[in-house]
Amino acid sequence: MTALPAGVDRDIFDHRALFAIKTIRDTLGCTIHEAIDVFAVRHEELRRDRPDDFAVGPEEYGRGFYS
């Protein structure tokens, strides 16, 4: 995966998906749909590798977010 700013991971951990997606778009110069795809991949990687760093559990994470 292309190197993303550390703030993306912090936003993902802290349940701030919209901020993470905006940073991904700004960094990669991609569409919103592409940024959501990148976000999903990075989220899965972090859930797998650093599950204890998340502010909310996987059941709660996407609640209220519709794309």
Jmol script that loads the backbone (N, CA, C; Angstrom):
load data "model"
ATOM      1  N   MET A   1       0.842  -1.185   0.000  1.00  0.00           N
ATOM      2  CA  MET A   1       0.000   0.000   0.000  1.00  0.00           C
ATOM      3  C   MET A   1       0.880   1.240   0.000  1.00  0.00           C
ATOM      4  N   THR A   2       0.422   2.251  -0.709  1.00  0.00           N
ATOM      5  CA  THR A   2       1.116   3.532  -0.741  1.00  0.00           C
ATOM      6  C   THR A   2       1.207   4.097   0.667  1.00  0.00           C
ATOM      7  N   ALA A   3       2.321   4.709   0.982  1.00  0.00           N
ATOM      8  CA  ALA A   3       2.500   5.292   2.305  1.00  0.00           C
ATOM      9  C   ALA A   3       1.470   6.393   2.528  1.00  0.00           C
ATOM     10  N   LEU A   4       0.757   6.275   3.625  1.00  0.00           N
ATOM     11  CA  LEU A   4      -0.233   7.273   4.006  1.00  0.00           C
ATOM     12  C   LEU A   4       0.267   8.007   5.240  1.00  0.00           C
ATOM     13  N   PRO A   5      -0.173   9.231   5.445  1.00  0.00           N
ATOM     14  CA  PRO A   5       0.222   9.950   6.653  1.00  0.00           C
ATOM     15  C   PRO A   5      -0.219   9.192   7.911  1.00  0.00           C
ATOM     16  N   ALA A   6       0.551   9.318   8.976  1.00  0.00           N
ATOM     17  CA  ALA A   6       0.229   8.633  10.242  1.00  0.00           C
ATOM     18  C   ALA A   6      -1.142   9.035  10.756  1.00  0.00           C
ATOM     19  N   GLY A   7      -1.599  10.228  10.402  1.00  0.00           N
ATOM     20  CA  GLY A   7      -2.905  10.693  10.848  1.00  0.00           C
ATOM     21  C   GLY A   7      -4.047   9.811  10.367  1.00  0.00           C
ATOM     22  N   VAL A   8      -3.875   9.134   9.237  1.00  0.00           N
ATOM     23  CA  VAL A   8      -4.913   8.240   8.734  1.00  0.00           C
ATOM     24  C   VAL A   8      -5.135   7.106   9.733  1.00  0.00           C
ATOM     25  N   ASP A   9      -4.059   6.497  10.189  1.00  0.00           N
ATOM     26  CA  ASP A   9      -4.191   5.412  11.164  1.00  0.00           C
ATOM     27  C   ASP A   9      -4.817   5.923  12.461  1.00  0.00           C
ATOM     28  N   ARG A  10      -4.394   7.087  12.918  1.00  0.00           N
ATOM     29  CA  ARG A  10      -4.977   7.647  14.151  1.00  0.00           C
ATOM     30  C   ARG A  10      -6.471   7.870  13.985  1.00  0.00           C
ATOM     31  N   ASP A  11      -6.857   8.404  12.835  1.00  0.00           N
ATOM     32  CA  ASP A  11      -8.282   8.628  12.589  1.00  0.00           C
ATOM     33  C   ASP A  11      -9.048   7.310  12.533  1.00  0.00           C
ATOM     34  N   ILE A  12      -8.475   6.300  11.922  1.00  0.00           N
ATOM     35  CA  ILE A  12      -9.126   4.991  11.873  1.00  0.00           C
ATOM     36  C   ILE A  12      -9.274   4.430  13.287  1.00  0.00           C
ATOM     37  N   PHE A  13      -8.222   4.475  14.067  1.00  0.00           N
ATOM     38  CA  PHE A  13      -8.288   3.964  15.440  1.00  0.00           C
ATOM     39  C   PHE A  13      -9.336   4.704  16.271  1.00  0.00           C
ATOM     40  N   ASP A  14      -9.454   6.004  16.052  1.00  0.00           N
ATOM     41  CA  ASP A  14     -10.338   6.840  16.867  1.00  0.00           C
ATOM     42  C   ASP A  14     -11.749   6.972  16.302  1.00  0.00           C
ATOM     43  N   HIS A  15     -12.088   6.136  15.316  1.00  0.00           N
ATOM     44  CA  HIS A  15     -13.445   6.072  14.770  1.00  0.00           C
ATOM     45  C   HIS A  15     -13.814   7.363  14.026  1.00  0.00           C
ATOM     46  N   ARG A  16     -12.838   7.935  13.328  1.00  0.00           N
ATOM     47  CA  ARG A  16     -13.057   9.150  12.541  1.00  0.00           C
ATOM     48  C   ARG A  16     -12.853   8.835  11.058  1.00  0.00           C
ATOM     49  N   ALA A  17     -13.753   8.005  10.536  1.00  0.00           N
ATOM     50  CA  ALA A  17     -13.628   7.514   9.169  1.00  0.00           C
ATOM     51  C   ALA A  17     -13.626   8.641   8.134  1.00  0.00           C
ATOM     52  N   LEU A  18     -14.493   9.622   8.296  1.00  0.00           N
ATOM     53  CA  LEU A  18     -14.566  10.695   7.298  1.00  0.00           C
ATOM     54  C   LEU A  18     -13.269  11.481   7.200  1.00  0.00           C
ATOM     55  N   PHE A  19     -12.636  11.744   8.347  1.00  0.00           N
ATOM     56  CA  PHE A  19     -11.357  12.455   8.332  1.00  0.00           C
ATOM     57  C   PHE A  19     -10.286  11.607   7.642  1.00  0.00           C
ATOM     58  N   ALA A  20     -10.283  10.300   7.922  1.00  0.00           N
ATOM     59  CA  ALA A  20      -9.307   9.408   7.290  1.00  0.00           C
ATOM     60  C   ALA A  20      -9.507   9.378   5.777  1.00  0.00           C
ATOM     61  N   ILE A  21     -10.758   9.280   5.349  1.00  0.00           N
ATOM     62  CA  ILE A  21     -11.053   9.227   3.911  1.00  0.00           C
ATOM     63  C   ILE A  21     -10.665  10.536   3.236  1.00  0.00           C
ATOM     64  N   LYS A  22     -10.917  11.655   3.868  1.00  0.00           N
ATOM     65  CA  LYS A  22     -10.518  12.945   3.292  1.00  0.00           C
ATOM     66  C   LYS A  22      -8.999  13.030   3.145  1.00  0.00           C
ATOM     67  N   THR A  23      -8.267  12.598   4.159  1.00  0.00           N
ATOM     68  CA  THR A  23      -6.802  12.627   4.085  1.00  0.00           C
ATOM     69  C   THR A  23      -6.304  11.701   2.983  1.00  0.00           C
ATOM     70  N   ILE A  24      -6.918  10.535   2.854  1.00  0.00           N
ATOM     71  CA  ILE A  24      -6.541   9.610   1.782  1.00  0.00           C
ATOM     72  C   ILE A  24      -6.766  10.272   0.426  1.00  0.00           C
ATOM     73  N   ARG A  25      -7.909  10.914   0.234  1.00  0.00           N
ATOM     74  CA  ARG A  25      -8.193  11.606  -1.030  1.00  0.00           C
ATOM     75  C   ARG A  25      -7.174  12.695  -1.308  1.00  0.00           C
ATOM     76  N   ASP A  26      -6.882  13.498  -0.298  1.00  0.00           N
ATOM     77  CA  ASP A  26      -5.925  14.598  -0.467  1.00  0.00           C
ATOM     78  C   ASP A  26      -4.525  14.075  -0.788  1.00  0.00           C
ATOM     79  N   THR A  27      -4.136  12.988  -0.135  1.00  0.00           N
ATOM     80  CA  THR A  27      -2.798  12.430  -0.307  1.00  0.00           C
ATOM     81  C   THR A  27      -2.634  11.744  -1.663  1.00  0.00           C
ATOM     82  N   LEU A  28      -3.623  10.955  -2.036  1.00  0.00           N
ATOM     83  CA  LEU A  28      -3.511  10.161  -3.262  1.00  0.00           C
ATOM     84  C   LEU A  28      -4.110  10.842  -4.484  1.00  0.00           C
ATOM     85  N   GLY A  29      -4.897  11.890  -4.266  1.00  0.00           N
ATOM     86  CA  GLY A  29      -5.545  12.556  -5.390  1.00  0.00           C
ATOM     87  C   GLY A  29      -6.537  11.660  -6.099  1.00  0.00           C
ATOM     88  N   CYS A  30      -7.279  10.881  -5.337  1.00  0.00           N
ATOM     89  CA  CYS A  30      -8.191   9.903  -5.918  1.00  0.00           C
ATOM     90  C   CYS A  30      -9.653  10.306  -5.693  1.00  0.00           C
ATOM     91  N   THR A  31     -10.553   9.529  -6.267  1.00  0.00           N
ATOM     92  CA  THR A  31     -11.982   9.773  -6.089  1.00  0.00           C
ATOM     93  C   THR A  31     -12.412   9.310  -4.697  1.00  0.00           C
ATOM     94  N   ILE A  32     -13.602   9.708  -4.309  1.00  0.00           N
ATOM     95  CA  ILE A  32     -14.150   9.282  -3.020  1.00  0.00           C
ATOM     96  C   ILE A  32     -14.292   7.757  -2.982  1.00  0.00           C
ATOM     97  N   HIS A  33     -14.707   7.168  -4.073  1.00  0.00           N
ATOM     98  CA  HIS A  33     -14.880   5.711  -4.124  1.00  0.00           C
ATOM     99  C   HIS A  33     -13.545   4.987  -3.965  1.00  0.00           C
ATOM    100  N   GLU A  34     -12.523   5.499  -4.618  1.00  0.00           N
ATOM    101  CA  GLU A  34     -11.188   4.910  -4.475  1.00  0.00           C
ATOM    102  C   GLU A  34     -10.669   5.094  -3.047  1.00  0.00           C
ATOM    103  N   ALA A  35     -10.926   6.258  -2.468  1.00  0.00           N
ATOM    104  CA  ALA A  35     -10.481   6.512  -1.093  1.00  0.00           C
ATOM    105  C   ALA A  35     -11.181   5.577  -0.110  1.00  0.00           C
ATOM    106  N   ILE A  36     -12.449   5.306  -0.333  1.00  0.00           N
ATOM    107  CA  ILE A  36     -13.175   4.371   0.540  1.00  0.00           C
ATOM    108  C   ILE A  36     -12.578   2.975   0.418  1.00  0.00           C
ATOM    109  N   ASP A  37     -12.203   2.584  -0.792  1.00  0.00           N
ATOM    110  CA  ASP A  37     -11.568   1.271  -0.983  1.00  0.00           C
ATOM    111  C   ASP A  37     -10.230   1.197  -0.249  1.00  0.00           C
ATOM    112  N   VAL A  38      -9.420   2.253  -0.358  1.00  0.00           N
ATOM    113  CA  VAL A  38      -8.132   2.295   0.339  1.00  0.00           C
ATOM    114  C   VAL A  38      -8.369   2.259   1.852  1.00  0.00           C
ATOM    115  N   PHE A  39      -9.339   3.030   2.319  1.00  0.00           N
ATOM    116  CA  PHE A  39      -9.692   3.043   3.736  1.00  0.00           C
ATOM    117  C   PHE A  39     -10.046   1.631   4.214  1.00  0.00           C
ATOM    118  N   ALA A  40     -10.882   0.921   3.446  1.00  0.00           N
ATOM    119  CA  ALA A  40     -11.317  -0.418   3.836  1.00  0.00           C
ATOM    120  C   ALA A  40     -10.135  -1.381   3.962  1.00  0.00           C
ATOM    121  N   VAL A  41      -9.211  -1.294   3.020  1.00  0.00           N
ATOM    122  CA  VAL A  41      -8.024  -2.169   3.071  1.00  0.00           C
ATOM    123  C   VAL A  41      -7.178  -1.835   4.295  1.00  0.00           C
ATOM    124  N   ARG A  42      -6.950  -0.549   4.523  1.00  0.00           N
ATOM    125  CA  ARG A  42      -6.120  -0.142   5.671  1.00  0.00           C
ATOM    126  C   ARG A  42      -6.798  -0.500   6.980  1.00  0.00           C
ATOM    127  N   HIS A  43      -8.114  -0.326   7.053  1.00  0.00           N
ATOM    128  CA  HIS A  43      -8.865  -0.689   8.251  1.00  0.00           C
ATOM    129  C   HIS A  43      -8.707  -2.176   8.553  1.00  0.00           C
ATOM    130  N   GLU A  44      -8.842  -3.011   7.542  1.00  0.00           N
ATOM    131  CA  GLU A  44      -8.676  -4.456   7.731  1.00  0.00           C
ATOM    132  C   GLU A  44      -7.273  -4.803   8.213  1.00  0.00           C
ATOM    133  N   GLU A  45      -6.262  -4.155   7.625  1.00  0.00           N
ATOM    134  CA  GLU A  45      -4.874  -4.404   8.052  1.00  0.00           C
ATOM    135  C   GLU A  45      -4.689  -4.047   9.525  1.00  0.00           C
ATOM    136  N   LEU A  46      -5.203  -2.892   9.919  1.00  0.00           N
ATOM    137  CA  LEU A  46      -5.046  -2.454  11.309  1.00  0.00           C
ATOM    138  C   LEU A  46      -5.835  -3.342  12.261  1.00  0.00           C
ATOM    139  N   ARG A  47      -7.037  -3.747  11.889  1.00  0.00           N
ATOM    140  CA  ARG A  47      -7.828  -4.664  12.739  1.00  0.00           C
ATOM    141  C   ARG A  47      -7.073  -5.973  12.960  1.00  0.00           C
ATOM    142  N   ARG A  48      -6.431  -6.440  11.906  1.00  0.00           N
ATOM    143  CA  ARG A  48      -5.685  -7.692  11.991  1.00  0.00           C
ATOM    144  C   ARG A  48      -4.419  -7.533  12.842  1.00  0.00           C
ATOM    145  N   ASP A  49      -3.665  -6.455  12.600  1.00  0.00           N
ATOM    146  CA  ASP A  49      -2.346  -6.297  13.202  1.00  0.00           C
ATOM    147  C   ASP A  49      -2.338  -5.578  14.545  1.00  0.00           C
ATOM    148  N   ARG A  50      -3.326  -4.709  14.789  1.00  0.00           N
ATOM    149  CA  ARG A  50      -3.324  -3.895  16.015  1.00  0.00           C
ATOM    150  C   ARG A  50      -4.732  -3.743  16.590  1.00  0.00           C
ATOM    151  N   PRO A  51      -5.421  -4.835  16.851  1.00  0.00           N
ATOM    152  CA  PRO A  51      -6.825  -4.751  17.282  1.00  0.00           C
ATOM    153  C   PRO A  51      -7.034  -4.003  18.598  1.00  0.00           C
ATOM    154  N   ASP A  52      -6.061  -4.019  19.475  1.00  0.00           N
ATOM    155  CA  ASP A  52      -6.217  -3.369  20.782  1.00  0.00           C
ATOM    156  C   ASP A  52      -6.134  -1.843  20.719  1.00  0.00           C
ATOM    157  N   ASP A  53      -5.713  -1.293  19.596  1.00  0.00           N
ATOM    158  CA  ASP A  53      -5.570   0.157  19.464  1.00  0.00           C
ATOM    159  C   ASP A  53      -6.871   0.859  19.074  1.00  0.00           C
ATOM    160  N   PHE A  54      -7.925   0.107  18.781  1.00  0.00           N
ATOM    161  CA  PHE A  54      -9.181   0.705  18.340  1.00  0.00           C
ATOM    162  C   PHE A  54     -10.009   1.208  19.512  1.00  0.00           C
ATOM    163  N   ALA A  55     -10.650   2.381  19.307  1.00  0.00           N
ATOM    164  CA  ALA A  55     -11.494   2.986  20.340  1.00  0.00           C
ATOM    165  C   ALA A  55     -12.823   2.248  20.474  1.00  0.00           C
ATOM    166  N   VAL A  56     -13.304   1.621  19.404  1.00  0.00           N
ATOM    167  CA  VAL A  56     -14.557   0.867  19.439  1.00  0.00           C
ATOM    168  C   VAL A  56     -14.341  -0.501  18.803  1.00  0.00           C
ATOM    169  N   GLY A  57     -15.198  -1.446  19.167  1.00  0.00           N
ATOM    170  CA  GLY A  57     -15.103  -2.794  18.629  1.00  0.00           C
ATOM    171  C   GLY A  57     -15.571  -2.869  17.185  1.00  0.00           C
ATOM    172  N   PRO A  58     -15.293  -3.985  16.519  1.00  0.00           N
ATOM    173  CA  PRO A  58     -15.652  -4.116  15.104  1.00  0.00           C
ATOM    174  C   PRO A  58     -17.159  -4.054  14.859  1.00  0.00           C
ATOM    175  N   GLU A  59     -17.978  -4.472  15.835  1.00  0.00           N
ATOM    176  CA  GLU A  59     -19.430  -4.444  15.655  1.00  0.00           C
ATOM    177  C   GLU A  59     -19.956  -3.015  15.610  1.00  0.00           C
ATOM    178  N   GLU A  60     -19.299  -2.111  16.311  1.00  0.00           N
ATOM    179  CA  GLU A  60     -19.754  -0.731  16.423  1.00  0.00           C
ATOM    180  C   GLU A  60     -19.123   0.188  15.383  1.00  0.00           C
ATOM    181  N   TYR A  61     -18.031  -0.217  14.792  1.00  0.00           N
ATOM    182  CA  TYR A  61     -17.216   0.702  14.002  1.00  0.00           C
ATOM    183  C   TYR A  61     -17.967   1.397  12.883  1.00  0.00           C
ATOM    184  N   GLY A  62     -18.664   0.667  12.048  1.00  0.00           N
ATOM    185  CA  GLY A  62     -19.313   1.278  10.890  1.00  0.00           C
ATOM    186  C   GLY A  62     -20.721   1.783  11.147  1.00  0.00           C
ATOM    187  N   ARG A  63     -21.206   1.648  12.370  1.00  0.00           N
ATOM    188  CA  ARG A  63     -22.571   2.058  12.678  1.00  0.00           C
ATOM    189  C   ARG A  63     -22.778   3.543  12.372  1.00  0.00           C
ATOM    190  N   GLY A  64     -23.808   3.825  11.575  1.00  0.00           N
ATOM    191  CA  GLY A  64     -24.132   5.201  11.236  1.00  0.00           C
ATOM    192  C   GLY A  64     -23.376   5.756  10.038  1.00  0.00           C
ATOM    193  N   PHE A  65     -22.482   4.974   9.434  1.00  0.00           N
ATOM    194  CA  PHE A  65     -21.730   5.429   8.265  1.00  0.00           C
ATOM    195  C   PHE A  65     -22.242   4.696   7.038  1.00  0.00           C
ATOM    196  N   TYR A  66     -22.744   5.450   6.082  1.00  0.00           N
ATOM    197  CA  TYR A  66     -23.271   4.864   4.852  1.00  0.00           C
ATOM    198  C   TYR A  66     -22.540   5.492   3.678  1.00  0.00           C
ATOM    199  N   SER A  67     -22.055   4.636   2.781  1.00  0.00           N
ATOM    200  CA  SER A  67     -21.316   5.164   1.631  1.00  0.00           C
ATOM    201  C   SER A  67     -21.944   4.726   0.333  1.00  0.00           C
TER     202      SER A  67
END
end "model"
wireframe off; spacefill off
backbone 0.3
color backbone group
